[in-house]
């Protein structure tokens, strides 16, 4: 039996990474979503929540008592020091939860394909820890336009989000596979299907 396969998936905001992640799930992979985990580790009642409020004050607390994610985003994407402070709180806890989810997937199926969907995979120096690193690429200008047009984000906020991430060249330098996110969702799903077929062939070859 082939061993568990660990894939790192990343890409700039609005490049099409979520389309790729959904297609991997449809094809049978287990996807560990770092964004989802990042929300879980700062829920009210967690140590992460307490640390974020202690670091940034009541200005990041919403009326319902949870974190005001919009206020927090505006704060950290305008200030590198604040962003690094937040990441120092959230990232270690996300990695711990991600390892737990991966272990559960491996226990359920020792030959599982586990895809770690990590927006900041390159920025946090995790590229070398995966067998395959998949990058969804689209130019920064297109991604800004998508954030404005599809998510209703003010252009300055969109530009700040994109600027806070690694450059396209930095991500692609770390990639084993680059998927083109500039076209339609169907086109991108087709690229995932082609990659999946190649990964299956490689796993079969390993077993022989």
C-alpha positions in Angstrom: 0.0 0.0 0.0 1.3 3.5 -0.9 2.1 5.7 2.1 0.1 8.8 3.0 0.8 11.6 0.5 1.2 15.1 1.9 0.5 18.0 -0.5 0.9 21.7 0.3 -1.5 24.0 -1.5 -1.1 27.7 -1.6 -1.7 30.8 -3.8 -2.3 34.5 -3.4 -5.7 35.7 -2.1 -8.3 35.4 -4.9 -6.1 33.3 -7.2 -8.5 30.4 -7.2 -7.1 28.2 -4.4 -10.6 27.5 -2.9 -11.7 26.1 -6.3 -8.7 23.8 -6.3 -9.3 22.7 -2.7 -12.9 21.8 -3.4 -11.9 19.8 -6.4 -9.3 17.9 -4.4 -12.0 17.0 -1.9 -14.3 15.8 -4.8 -11.5 13.6 -6.0 -11.1 11.9 -2.6 -8.4 14.0 -0.8 -8.6 15.1 2.8 -8.2 18.9 2.9 -6.9 20.6 6.0 -7.9 24.2 5.7 -5.6 26.6 7.6 -8.0 29.5 7.3 -10.7 27.4 9.0 -8.3 26.4 11.7 -7.2 30.0 12.2 -10.8 30.9 12.9 -11.3 28.0 15.4 -8.2 28.9 17.5 -9.5 32.4 18.2 -13.1 31.5 19.1 -14.3 33.1 22.4 -13.2 30.9 25.2 -9.9 29.8 23.6 -6.5 30.9 24.7 -5.9 32.3 21.2 -8.9 34.6 21.6 -7.6 35.8 25.0 -4.1 36.5 23.6 -5.5 38.4 20.6 -7.7 40.7 22.7 -4.8 41.2 25.1 -2.6 42.2 22.2 -5.0 44.4 20.3 -7.6 45.6 22.8 -11.4 45.9 22.7 -11.3 47.5 19.3 -11.1 44.0 17.7 -14.1 42.6 19.8 -17.4 42.5 18.0 -20.7 43.3 19.7 -21.5 39.6 20.0 -18.2 39.1 21.9 -16.4 37.3 19.1 -13.5 38.9 17.2 -14.4 41.6 14.7 -12.4 40.1 11.9 -12.8 43.1 9.6 -11.4 45.4 12.3 -8.6 43.1 13.0 -7.8 42.7 9.3 -7.7 46.5 8.7 -5.4 46.8 11.7 -2.9 44.1 10.8 -2.8 44.6 7.0 -1.8 48.2 7.5 0.9 47.5 10.0 3.6 44.7 9.5 4.4 44.7 13.3 0.8 44.1 14.2 0.5 41.4 11.6 3.6 39.6 12.8 2.2 39.8 16.4 -1.1 38.2 15.3 0.7 35.5 13.3 2.9 34.7 16.3 -0.3 33.9 18.3 -2.3 32.1 15.6 0.2 30.1 13.6 1.6 27.7 16.2 -1.9 26.8 17.3 -3.0 26.3 13.6 0.0 24.0 13.0 -0.9 21.9 16.1 -4.5 21.5 14.9 -3.4 20.7 11.4 -1.1 17.9 12.7 -4.0 16.5 14.7 -6.3 16.5 11.6 -3.6 14.9 9.5 -3.0 12.2 12.1 -6.8 11.4 12.1 -6.8 11.1 8.3 -3.9 8.8 8.4 -5.5 6.6 11.1 -8.7 6.4 9.0 -6.8 5.6 5.8 -3.0 5.0 5.9 -2.9 5.7 2.1 -4.8 9.0 2.4 -3.9 12.0 0.2 -3.8 14.9 2.7 -3.8 18.4 1.2 -2.8 21.2 3.5 -4.5 24.4 2.2 -2.2 27.1 3.6 -2.4 30.7 2.3 0.9 31.7 3.9 2.7 28.4 3.2 5.7 30.2 1.5 5.8 33.1 4.0 5.9 30.8 7.0 8.7 28.6 5.6 6.7 25.4 5.3 7.4 24.5 1.6 10.1 21.9 2.4 7.8 19.9 4.7 5.5 18.6 1.8 6.1 16.0 -0.8 4.5 18.2 -3.4 3.8 22.0 -3.3 1.0 23.2 -5.5 0.7 26.9 -6.2 -2.3 28.5 -7.8 -1.0 31.5 -9.7 -2.8 34.7 -11.0 -1.3 38.2 -11.4 -1.6 40.5 -8.4 -3.6 43.0 -10.5 -6.2 40.4 -11.4 -6.5 39.3 -7.8 -7.1 42.8 -6.6 -9.8 43.2 -9.3 -11.5 40.0 -8.1 -11.5 41.1 -4.5 -13.1 44.4 -5.4 -15.5 42.9 -7.9 -16.5 39.6 -6.4 -16.0 40.3 -2.6 -16.9 44.0 -2.5 -13.7 44.9 -0.9 -12.5 48.5 -1.1 -9.6 48.7 -3.5 -7.1 50.1 -0.9 -8.0 47.2 1.4 -7.6 44.7 -1.5 -4.2 46.1 -2.5 -3.1 45.9 1.1 -4.1 42.2 1.4 -2.3 41.3 -1.8 0.8 43.3 -0.8 1.0 41.6 2.6 1.5 38.2 0.9 4.5 36.7 -0.9 5.1 37.8 -4.5 4.0 35.5 -7.3 7.7 34.9 -8.1 8.4 33.8 -4.5 5.5 31.4 -4.5 6.4 29.9 -7.8 10.0 29.5 -6.8 8.8 27.1 -4.0 6.3 25.3 -6.3 6.6 21.7 -7.6 3.4 22.4 -9.6 1.9 25.7 -10.8 -1.8 25.8 -11.7 -3.0 28.8 -13.8 -5.8 30.6 -11.9 -6.4 33.3 -14.6 -9.1 31.5 -16.4 -12.5 30.0 -15.6 -13.3 27.7 -12.6 -13.9 24.9 -15.0 -10.5 25.4 -16.5 -8.9 25.3 -13.1 -10.8 22.2 -12.1 -9.5 20.5 -15.3 -5.9 21.3 -14.3 -6.5 19.7 -10.9 -7.9 16.6 -12.6 -4.8 16.3 -14.8 -2.5 16.7 -11.7 -4.6 14.1 -9.8 -4.2 11.6 -12.6 -0.4 12.2 -12.5 -0.3 11.7 -8.7 -2.2 8.5 -9.0 0.1 7.2 -11.7 3.1 8.0 -9.5 1.7 6.2 -6.5 0.9 3.1 -8.6 4.5 3.2 -9.9 5.8 3.4 -6.3 3.9 0.3 -5.3 5.3 -1.8 -8.1 
